[in-house]
Each structure stands twice: as structure tokens, then as C-alpha cells.
Amino acid sequence: MTLMICRRFPGSFCGTPSCPALIKHHINKKLPGQSCEDCVLTAKTISLDTRMAATLKLLKPLGNRVFCSPFAYSATQSVAYWNMGSSTRHRGQDPPEHSNLCHPAKKVENICSTSSSQGILTTSSALLGLEFSRASASKASTWKLGSPRAMKVDEEDIEVFDSFEDPRVFLQLRPEYQLHSYNKSEPCQPLSVSEGELILHKVTVYQDNLQPKIIADYFCKLSSMPAEQHPVLLSSAKFALLCQLSVKNIQLFDTLDLINILKAFVSLGIPHSHAMLDVYETRFCHKVWDMSLDQLLMVADLWRYLGRRVPRFLKIFFSYLNLHWNDLSLSQLIHLIYIIGESRQAPQDLMQKLESLILKYIDFINIEEAGAICLGFFKSSSGLSEFVMRKIGDLVCADMQHLSSYALVNILKMFRFTHVDHVNFMKQFGQIAPQRIPSLGVQGVMHLTLACSALRFLDEGVMNAVAASLPPRVSYCRSKDVAKFLWSFGTLNYKPPNAEEFYSSLINEIHRKMPEFNQYPEHLLTCLLGLAFSEYFPIELINFALSPGFVRLARERTKFELTKELYTLDGSVGIECPDYRGNRLSSYLQQEGSEILWNAARKDMCSKPEFLEALFLLETMLGGPQYIKHHMILPHTRSSDLEVQLDVNMKPLPFNREAIPSEDILAKLRLKHVGISLTDDLMHQLLKGKSGGHLQGKIESETGQQPMELEKKAAMPSEASLYNVADRLGAMEMAGQCPPACMQAPQVKLAIQLTNKNQYCYGSRDLLGLHNMKRRQLNRLGYRVVELSHWEWLPLLKRTRFEKLAFLHEKVFTSAL
């Protein structure tokens, strides 16, 4: 099994030397009312918190059983560029960073968590309810956030990620943040052990006479004791008595006392689940409307540091902000967005107001703060408008080489979430990413790769760097990471130069992570679909994924609807693996998947005017709806086609029996076709291929159509080969009278596809993986694919009907040859 070890690294974080360019950047970004000298002073005095969080290290898994994976990568070093301290930086390295939590390791957020069964507290609780067990206190100390982090970045350190400290790096960029955020490095007067024992003794002796101010002061002083004494303190009955007294007198504390006590709780590592905190949350809820914005942000920040979710407090806080949002300063705004993101709680009306404030301050935001904004909106599932995203993209493009990798990942997450295509941003990203990828943790690399696939952005340099860096450290991947890598490469339909090594390492990792896939079945299906796009079909894994037990697991134990994924995988295996004899989906699930996908595809295509016009004109050109069928030839590929069948003479066959007209309709078609009456004279002219002025006048008067100029007919194939009316009507009669046994076997089967830009890589004509796989499978089944590409068809919509028919005729019958 994977080993999880808590390690403390000696030493402190090293910053960078002073950077005149950055100081100039801060001067140019000064806020209203701030002098240039203030900006320079700010840039010179920003310092890096040297007390970094305890680092969770995961060693490479032993054997083949992998249940969780290492954390992503560190962001704390990203501030090196922004840190104007006097310390030195190591040879210009750009350390890796990242933000998202490993799902199997979500307990990192609750690192102060201990059992509160021995600490249940109410306002009337007795002393026994307040005592912490020594084991719990020891555990809280072991996971304490205040331990230092090493600066050295080696192969394993790349995968280090601190979910508390890394997203907070932006708080070191402006001194204003110190007014409303908690800083663990804030200097305080150290308290000796003997002084602490004296305070606890006073608590016991004077417990009935202690004033609220004294209680708050005692908490503050005790939190300044040496860190190694905290476990002893937390397990002390005297400290439990002090906690009881604070709860008893909680109505008497003023706002500043309450905040100071909460700070002491953070410093001491009070377990976030302790019931005593319920009382404090309730009290803060009552105080919201009496607090300033700085105080409210400080309290929210402290709750975040405790690792405790406080939805009641935040709900009232957000109600307050709905009235006072316009009073937020720049630093308050960005800190608030961070808090919203970490709480995953966001009222949409408030987020819209905050978006308007982002635009107000956009000229004063630095690029690292832009990353914090994107992360907050992303984590709260709140979108930013295309206009704001383009503003952020422009801001970052001006200085992307100095953007930390952590912020880069977060900005890309938001571009992926909003589907905004900022061309200049992606071009610059393509230039800097290959050099940074080797120093990023696998989770960071995964997010970069996933953003590329979601935005359909294929940069071979980026993808090659990902493929080259991944095999040596594939063991650090979670099941989710493996799935997203395979999906991204498959979606972009790209095979790197080291494809054999790349895919074999990831497939082997899938085998090692099978226990994880039982917990997250959607990840295994994502892996196998990504592999199928790239023409890889690992039989053993497919057999397992389509087994009744796993299918039941996938349908019952996940929040995702996976029937479509199962159906797509099953259908692809049926076509591309003819020798496969393993598990397949039941006919019931195949039918269910087919109906789900057909309903979605039909609704999508029938809402597009360009498709409806193409369908109508093809019906007109071929002779009626019975010569063409709109359906999903391959239902599992999730898109529909227009099927046409031609006989040995390259004439269309009326194979669509659902559209064969009845006798009444056929009679009407004989009397009137395309808006003109069929007279003997007209039929004679049509059969002879003549078109005089009399015929043109009749067509124009009865149909309202402009007459086709004779010289334009040069663009049409010989024999007027848009089959004449007589041919069409004859075919209709045969279709209505001839039984199925009389139908000729088709010589050519065409699959006509009207494509759109979202089926191709951005700015190219290279199909994405799913659509390329569909064409590959159609060819295997004997179909010829006729593409009505969007770059050809959409401009034709503004042209004449004759030109559209000529284009369709050439596409259909030239493809058939």
C-alpha cells in the first residue's frame, strides 16, 4: 500500500533579490491616493512567510496496490518573483505549483480533526466535557500547519502540495492584506512553560471572578507557548476549564476579544470538529451586522484556517455584503473571492456584483491576484463573462513569463470553465509551458493538459513535454489524473513521439489502481474512452468495465450518469475488436443508451437552420425524403448522419421506408412538384433538356424563384444530373409499389455529416478524437463519409439555391465515385 509520512523540513523559504522591474510594476499599479514612494516601499517590504505548513509526502507505491496518490505541487515558492526581500533565489528556477486537492486525500483539509466524543460542549456543559484526550492533542500537533518547509525542490518535492498555504500566497503581495487576513508569522511575545503554568493556576483559583477581558488575554498568552507544549496544554484539565469559562461568558466578549480568541484557537490547533466552536460560530453570526468588513474577512479567514465550514456565518456575511459590496477595497475584494472559493459557497447575485468590481479594479490587479480571482470563481462554480476573461487574459499576457505556475494553472482552469478562447494567451502559454512542465507536479500537468483538450487547443510542444515527463512519475497519478491524461490526448487525437512508452505506462497504472476505480468508476470509463479514441483497446480492462458487476457499480454508486459512456465503449469494441469475446452490455442497456443519445442528437441538429436547409435541399436534389435518412448510423458515437444509398448506376435508392409517401401524397406529387404544374408540354421540355423563356417565366411566376441562368448550368454535371422530375417520380412510384425483396442492394452507402467548428482542434481542420473515431468506424462498416464542412457550407447559405444544389450534388456524387 501507499505510505503516507508526515515530515518536517528544516530551514526556511528563500525569496529573490530585489527586482527593479517588479518595483516598476508595482509603481505602475498604484492605487488612487497612493504615492510612487509608497509603492516602492511596499515592493521592498513585502516578505515571505517562512513558517510553511507541514508537508505530506507520499512515497512511490509498493507493489501493485495503490489507494491514494501524492499531492500535486507546491505554490509557496511562486511568490519568489514577487518577494522583494534580501534573500537569494536558487538559479532562477521557477518552482512548480498547483491548487486542487486530491480527492482521496481530502482529509488534508481537516488536518486538525480529532474525535470530539470527549469534548462535547454546550453553554451549560461541565468541566469533563471540555477535556481533550492526550492522543487527540498529540495528533493535532503532529498535523500542525506551522512547521517550516524546505526550499530545495527535488524529484519528490515536485509532488508536494499544501492545500492551506499554497492558495494563500497572494496575501503576501500587499500590506493591506494584513488588515483582514490571518498571518501565522505575526510576531508575538513568547510565553515560557512556567508562565503558562502560572496562568492555568490562576484560572483554577479565580475561575469565578475572571473578567471576559482577562479570559481573552489568557487565551492569547497561552497560544504563544512553544509549539511542542501545545499537546500538553490541550490535554490539560485546567485549559479545558478555561474553555468552559469562555463559553459561559461568551455574551460578554466584545468583537475584538472574540477575534483574538479565535486566533488563539488557530495557533493552538483546536480540532475543527470540537463542539465548543459551534457556540463561537453562533455568537459570530449574531455579531455580523456590528462588524467592519476587515473584521468579517478576518473571522472568515480564521474559520478557514481552522478547517471548519461555517455555512450559517457565511450566509449572513454574504447578506451583509449584498448591501455593502460597493465598499470593498481591492485587497478586500480579492480576499473575499478567495474565501468564497474555499467555502464552495457563492450566491450568484453577489458574484455578479463582485465581477463588476473586478472590472473597476482591473488596472490595479497584478497577475498573481488574477490567478487568485480565477481560482475563487472556479472553486465556487461561478462563471466570469467573456469580457472579463479577456481582460484577465490581456493582463496576464503582458507579463506571462513572470506568472507563477500555480496562478497559470488557476487561470487556465477558468478559461476551461468559461470556454473562452483567448488566442494570444494560449499562444504565449504554448511558449512557456514546455519549460515548466518538468517542474510541475502531476496534478498541475493534468490541469494544463485538460485545459488544452477542453479548449481544443493542440500545441505539439506542450503535449510532447507532457508525454515525456509523465512516464517516470506516473506512480504519483491519482486515478483521476490517469483518466484525464488519457482523455485529453484522445480528445485532441494526438499521439506523441513516445506514444508506446506513454500509453503503456498509463495502462499499467490503470491495472495498479483498480481498487480506486471501484470507488470512482467514472474514472475507469474515462480512461477506456480516451484509449479508444487513440485506437487502444486493453481487452482485460474492457472486459472488467463491461462486466455486470462493474456496470451495476457504475450505475448505482456514482453521482454521474454513465450509461452513455458504457454504451459508447461497448459499441466501439463491437466494431473495432471483432475477435473480442468478453462481456458486453445487455440489449436493454444498449437500447437505453441509444434512445438517450438519439434524443439529444436529434434535438441538437433539428435546432440548427443550416442543417435543416441541407436536409431539405438534399431531399429535393435526390427526389424526396425516401432517398435520405436522418439517423444515427452509429448511435454510440453521439452524433447523427444523413444516410444516402446509391445503386450500381450511382442513382439514389429509396431505402427510407419510413418516409415513402402514401398513394394520396404520391398523387399530389405527380400533379405538383417544386411548385410547378406538370403539363405534357412541360414534361416534353424537361425530357428533351430544353428550357426556353416560356418555361422560365412559368417557374418564376408559380414558385417565386429567380430563373436559373443558362450560363450557370456550366457548373452543373452533364445530363442535367440533378435528376429530372420524371426520374424522381418514377423512382417514387417504384418505391411505393415494389416490395422489399425487389430493392437492389446498395452499391455505395454514404454517411453525410454536417460538421461544426467544435468537432475540430482550434484553428485547424484536424478532427477531435471522438469524431475521428466515428469516421474510422464508419469506414470499417463500409460507409463513405461525405463531409459538409462548416467552412464550406455556412458561407453558401447566403448564396443562391442553385449554387447550394450544385455544391451538394458534387459532394454526394463525386464522393460516390
FENRACOR-V838200 format. One record per residue. N is the residue number from 0. OMEGA is omega as a letter, one per 40 degrees, with the letter a starting at -180 (none if undefined). NEAR is the number of other C-alpha atoms within 8 Angstrom. D_LAST is the distance of its C-alpha to the last C-alpha in whole Angstrom. Layout:
n=(N:N)
omega=(OMEGA:OMEGA)
near=(NEAR:NEAR)
d_last=(D_LAST:D_LAST)
//
This chain:
n=(0:1:2:3:4:5:6:7:8:9:10:11:12:13:14:15:16:17:18:19:20:21:22:23:24:25:26:27:28:29:30:31:32:33:34:35:36:37:38:39:40:41:42:43:44:45:46:47:48:49:50:51:52:53:54:55:56:57:58:59:60:61:62:63:64:65:66:67:68:69:70:71:72:73:74:75:76:77:78:79:80:81:82:83:84:85:86:87:88:89:90:91:92:93:94:95:96:97:98:99:100:101:102:103:104:105:106:107:108:109:110:111:112:113:114:115:116:117:118:119:120:121:122:123:124:125:126:127:128:129:130:131:132:133:134:135:136:137:138:139:140:141:142:143:144:145:146:147:148:149:150:151:152:153:154:155:156:157:158:159:160:161:162:163:164:165:166:167:168:169:170:171:172:173:174:175:176:177:178:179:180:181:182:183:184:185:186:187:188:189:190:191:192:193:194:195:196:197:198:199:200:201:202:203:204:205:206:207:208:209:210:211:212:213:214:215:216:217:218:219:220:221:222:223:224:225:226:227:228:229:230:231:232:233:234:235:236:237:238:239:240:241:242:243:244:245:246:247:248:249:250:251:252:253:254:255:256:257:258:259:260:261:262:263:264:265:266:267:268:269:270:271:272:273:274:275:276:277:278:279:280:281:282:283:284:285:286:287:288:289:290:291:292:293:294:295:296:297:298:299:300:301:302:303:304:305:306:307:308:309:310:311:312:313:314:315:316:317:318:319:320:321:322:323:324:325:326:327:328:329:330:331:332:333:334:335:336:337:338:339:340:341:342:343:344:345:346:347:348:349:350:351:352:353:354:355:356:357:358:359:360:361:362:363:364:365:366:367:368:369:370:371:372:373:374:375:376:377:378:379:380:381:382:383:384:385:386:387:388:389:390:391:392:393:394:395:396:397:398:399:400:401:402:403:404:405:406:407:408:409:410:411:412:413:414:415:416:417:418:419:420:421:422:423:424:425:426:427:428:429:430:431:432:433:434:435:436:437:438:439:440:441:442:443:444:445:446:447:448:449:450:451:452:453:454:455:456:457:458:459:460:461:462:463:464:465:466:467:468:469:470:471:472:473:474:475:476:477:478:479:480:481:482:483:484:485:486:487:488:489:490:491:492:493:494:495:496:497:498:499:500:501:502:503:504:505:506:507:508:509:510:511:512:513:514:515:516:517:518:519:520:521:522:523:524:525:526:527:528:529:530:531:532:533:534:535:536:537:538:539:540:541:542:543:544:545:546:547:548:549:550:551:552:553:554:555:556:557:558:559:560:561:562:563:564:565:566:567:568:569:570:571:572:573:574:575:576:577:578:579:580:581:582:583:584:585:586:587:588:589:590:591:592:593:594:595:596:597:598:599:600:601:602:603:604:605:606:607:608:609:610:611:612:613:614:615:616:617:618:619:620:621:622:623:624:625:626:627:628:629:630:631:632:633:634:635:636:637:638:639:640:641:642:643:644:645:646:647:648:649:650:651:652:653:654:655:656:657:658:659:660:661:662:663:664:665:666:667:668:669:670:671:672:673:674:675:676:677:678:679:680:681:682:683:684:685:686:687:688:689:690:691:692:693:694:695:696:697:698:699:700:701:702:703:704:705:706:707:708:709:710:711:712:713:714:715:716:717:718:719:720:721:722:723:724:725:726:727:728:729:730:731:732:733:734:735:736:737:738:739:740:741:742:743:744:745:746:747:748:749:750:751:752:753:754:755:756:757:758:759:760:761:762:763:764:765:766:767:768:769:770:771:772:773:774:775:776:777:778:779:780:781:782:783:784:785:786:787:788:789:790:791:792:793:794:795:796:797:798:799:800:801:802:803:804:805:806:807:808:809:810:811:812:813:814:815:816)
omega=(i:i:i:a:i:a:i:i:i:i:a:a:i:a:a:i:a:a:a:a:i:i:i:i:i:i:a:a:a:i:i:i:a:a:i:i:i:a:i:i:i:a:a:a:i:a:a:i:a:a:a:a:i:a:i:i:i:i:i:a:i:a:a:a:a:a:i:a:a:i:a:a:a:i:a:a:a:a:a:a:a:a:a:i:a:a:a:i:a:i:i:a:i:a:a:i:a:a:a:i:i:a:i:a:a:i:i:i:a:a:i:a:i:i:a:a:i:a:i:a:i:a:i:a:a:a:a:a:a:a:i:i:a:a:i:a:i:i:i:i:a:a:a:a:a:a:a:i:i:i:a:i:i:a:a:a:i:a:a:i:i:a:i:a:a:i:a:a:a:a:i:a:i:i:a:a:a:a:a:i:a:a:a:a:i:a:i:a:a:a:a:a:a:i:i:i:i:i:a:i:i:i:a:a:a:a:a:a:a:i:i:i:a:i:i:i:i:i:a:a:a:i:i:i:i:a:a:i:a:i:i:a:a:i:a:i:i:i:i:i:i:i:i:i:i:i:a:a:a:i:a:i:i:a:a:i:i:i:i:i:i:i:i:i:i:a:a:a:i:i:a:a:a:a:i:a:i:a:a:i:i:a:i:i:i:a:a:a:i:a:i:i:i:a:i:i:i:i:i:i:i:i:i:a:i:a:a:i:a:a:i:i:a:i:i:i:a:i:i:a:i:i:a:a:a:i:a:i:a:a:i:a:a:i:i:i:i:a:i:i:a:i:a:a:a:i:a:i:i:a:i:i:i:i:i:i:i:i:i:a:a:a:a:a:i:a:i:i:i:i:i:i:a:a:i:i:a:a:i:i:i:a:i:a:i:a:a:i:i:i:i:i:i:i:a:a:a:a:a:a:i:i:i:i:i:i:i:i:a:i:i:i:a:i:i:a:a:a:i:a:i:a:a:i:a:i:i:i:i:i:a:a:a:i:a:a:i:a:i:i:a:i:i:i:i:a:i:a:i:i:i:a:a:i:a:a:i:i:a:i:i:a:i:i:i:a:a:a:a:a:a:a:a:a:i:a:i:i:i:a:i:a:a:i:a:i:a:i:i:i:i:i:a:i:a:i:i:a:a:i:a:a:a:i:a:i:i:i:i:i:a:a:a:i:i:a:i:i:a:a:a:a:i:i:i:i:a:i:i:i:i:i:a:i:i:a:i:a:a:a:i:i:i:a:a:i:a:a:a:i:i:i:a:a:a:a:i:i:a:i:a:a:a:a:i:a:i:i:a:a:i:i:a:a:a:i:a:a:a:a:a:a:i:i:i:i:i:a:i:i:i:i:i:a:i:a:a:i:i:a:a:i:a:a:a:i:a:a:a:i:a:i:i:i:a:a:i:i:i:a:a:i:i:a:a:a:a:a:i:i:i:i:i:a:a:a:i:i:a:a:i:a:i:i:a:i:a:i:a:i:a:i:i:a:a:a:i:a:i:a:i:a:a:a:a:i:i:a:i:a:a:a:a:i:a:a:a:i:i:i:a:i:i:i:a:a:i:i:a:i:a:a:i:a:i:i:a:i:a:a:a:a:a:a:i:i:i:a:a:a:i:a:i:i:a:i:a:a:a:a:i:a:a:a:a:i:a:a:i:i:i:a:i:a:a:a:a:i:a:a:a:a:i:i:a:i:a:i:a:i:a:a:i:a:i:a:a:i:a:i:a:i:a:i:i:a:i:a:a:a:i:i:i:a:i:a:i:i:i:a:i:i:i:a:i:a:i:a:a:a:i:a:a:i:a:a:i:a:a:i:i:a:i:i:i:i:a:i:i:a:a:a:i:i:a:a:none)
near=(9:13:8:8:7:10:8:9:9:7:8:11:13:9:16:14:11:9:7:6:6:9:12:9:8:11:10:6:10:11:6:4:4:8:7:8:6:8:13:12:8:10:12:10:8:14:8:10:9:9:12:13:13:15:12:12:11:11:8:8:11:8:5:9:11:13:10:9:14:13:16:18:19:16:18:9:12:15:14:10:9:10:15:15:13:8:8:8:11:5:4:5:6:9:12:17:20:19:15:7:9:11:5:8:10:9:7:7:8:10:10:14:9:11:8:10:5:10:13:11:11:9:8:6:9:7:10:6:10:16:14:12:9:10:6:10:15:9:10:16:12:7:10:12:7:9:11:14:16:10:9:5:9:6:6:7:9:14:15:15:15:14:11:9:10:14:10:8:12:10:10:13:10:10:9:7:13:10:8:13:12:9:6:8:7:5:4:5:5:8:11:8:9:6:8:12:8:8:10:11:9:9:12:9:6:8:9:4:5:9:6:11:8:8:12:13:8:9:10:12:11:11:10:11:13:10:7:6:9:12:12:9:8:15:13:10:9:10:12:14:12:11:10:13:10:11:12:9:9:10:6:6:11:6:8:7:10:10:10:10:11:10:11:12:11:11:9:10:11:11:11:12:10:13:11:12:9:8:11:10:11:9:10:9:10:7:9:12:6:5:9:6:8:9:9:12:13:13:10:10:12:13:11:12:9:13:11:10:7:8:7:8:12:9:8:10:10:10:8:10:9:8:7:8:9:6:5:9:6:8:9:13:11:11:12:9:12:12:12:13:15:10:9:9:8:10:7:7:6:11:10:8:9:10:10:8:10:9:8:7:9:9:6:8:10:8:11:10:10:13:13:15:11:12:14:14:15:13:10:13:7:10:9:9:7:8:6:11:11:10:9:10:10:9:10:12:10:6:9:8:5:6:11:12:15:15:15:10:13:14:12:11:13:13:13:11:8:10:8:10:7:8:6:7:11:10:8:10:8:11:7:9:9:12:6:11:11:9:9:17:15:15:14:15:11:11:11:10:13:11:12:11:13:10:12:12:11:10:7:7:8:10:12:10:11:13:12:9:10:10:11:6:9:11:9:10:13:10:12:8:11:13:13:13:11:13:13:14:14:17:13:14:12:8:7:9:5:8:9:6:8:12:8:8:10:12:9:8:11:11:9:10:13:8:10:11:12:9:6:9:12:11:11:13:12:13:13:12:13:15:13:13:14:12:6:7:10:7:7:6:9:10:11:9:10:13:11:7:6:12:11:8:11:11:10:6:6:11:4:5:7:9:10:11:10:12:14:12:13:11:9:12:11:9:10:8:9:7:4:8:4:5:9:8:11:6:6:6:10:10:8:9:12:11:8:9:13:14:8:8:11:9:8:8:10:9:6:8:7:8:10:10:8:8:9:8:10:11:12:8:11:12:14:11:10:14:15:16:10:8:9:10:8:10:11:13:9:11:10:15:12:13:13:13:15:14:13:8:5:10:7:10:11:13:8:11:7:5:7:12:10:7:7:7:8:11:8:8:9:9:8:10:10:5:8:10:7:10:6:6:6:9:10:8:10:11:9:6:7:7:9:6:6:7:9:11:9:9:13:11:8:8:9:7:7:5:8:8:6:6:5:8:8:7:6:9:8:5:4:9:8:8:10:10:9:8:8:12:11:8:10:14:9:8:9:10:6:9:6:5:5:6:7:6:5:10:9:12:12:14:14:12:12:10:9:8:7:7:9:13:14:10:5:6:6:6:11:14:12:10:10:11:10:10:9:8:11:13:10:9:7:7:11:12:11:11:9:11:10:10:6:8:9:9:8:10:9:6:8:8:6:7:9:12:11:10:8:9:11:9:11:10:9:8:9:10:4)
d_last=(60:60:63:64:67:69:70:72:71:74:74:73:70:70:69:68:70:71:68:69:65:65:69:67:64:67:69:66:65:69:69:71:75:75:76:74:77:76:73:74:76:74:71:74:75:72:73:71:72:73:73:70:69:69:66:64:63:61:61:58:57:59:57:54:56:55:56:56:55:57:57:55:56:59:60:63:63:61:64:65:63:65:68:71:73:75:73:71:67:66:64:62:60:58:58:56:56:54:55:54:56:55:54:56:59:60:63:64:64:67:69:72:71:74:75:78:79:82:82:82:83:85:87:90:89:91:91:90:87:86:86:83:83:84:80:79:80:79:76:76:77:75:72:74:71:74:74:73:69:69:67:66:62:61:58:59:61:57:57:60:60:62:61:65:65:62:61:64:64:64:67:69:67:70:73:73:71:74:76:74:72:74:74:75:77:79:83:85:89:89:91:93:93:96:96:93:96:98:96:95:99:99:97:98:102:101:98:100:101:98:96:93:93:94:92:89:91:91:87:87:89:88:84:86:87:85:82:83:86:83:83:87:87:84:86:90:91:93:89:88:92:91:87:89:91:88:87:90:91:87:88:91:88:87:84:84:86:83:81:83:83:79:79:82:80:77:79:80:77:78:75:73:73:77:78:81:78:77:81:80:76:78:81:78:76:80:80:77:78:81:79:78:74:75:77:74:71:74:74:70:70:73:71:68:70:72:68:69:67:69:67:70:71:68:68:71:70:67:69:71:69:67:70:71:67:68:71:69:69:66:68:68:65:63:65:65:61:62:64:61:59:61:62:58:60:59:60:57:59:61:58:57:60:60:57:59:61:59:58:62:62:59:61:63:61:60:57:59:60:56:55:58:57:53:54:57:54:52:54:55:52:52:50:50:49:46:49:51:49:48:51:52:49:50:54:52:50:53:55:52:54:57:55:56:53:55:54:51:50:51:50:46:47:48:45:43:45:44:40:42:40:42:40:43:45:42:42:45:45:42:45:48:46:45:49:50:48:50:54:52:53:50:50:50:47:45:46:44:41:41:41:38:36:37:37:34:35:34:36:36:39:41:38:39:43:43:41:44:47:46:46:50:51:49:52:53:50:50:48:47:46:44:42:41:40:38:36:36:35:32:32:31:29:31:32:35:36:39:36:38:41:40:39:41:44:43:42:45:47:45:47:50:50:49:52:51:48:50:52:49:46:44:44:42:39:39:39:36:34:34:34:31:29:30:29:32:33:37:37:41:41:38:40:43:41:40:43:45:48:46:44:47:49:46:46:50:51:49:49:45:43:41:39:36:36:37:34:31:33:33:29:28:30:29:25:26:29:28:32:34:37:39:40:37:38:39:37:39:39:35:35:37:35:32:34:35:32:30:33:33:29:30:33:31:28:30:32:30:29:26:25:26:25:21:22:23:21:18:20:21:18:17:20:22:23:22:18:18:21:22:24:24:21:23:27:28:26:28:25:23:20:18:16:14:13:11:12:11:10:8:12:13:16:19:20:22:25:28:26:27:29:33:34:36:33:31:34:34:30:31:34:33:29:28:32:33:34:33:35:35:35:32:30:31:30:26:26:27:25:28:29:33:35:36:33:33:36:36:33:35:38:36:34:35:32:32:31:27:28:27:26:24:22:20:18:17:14:15:17:18:14:16:17:21:23:24:21:21:25:24:21:24:27:25:24:28:29:27:28:26:26:24:21:18:17:14:11:9:11:11:14:15:18:20:22:25:27:29:26:26:29:32:31:27:24:24:24:27:27:27:24:22:24:22:18:19:20:17:15:18:18:14:13:10:12:12:15:17:19:23:23:21:21:25:26:24:26:29:27:26:25:23:21:20:18:17:16:15:12:11:11:9:7:5:6:4:0)
//
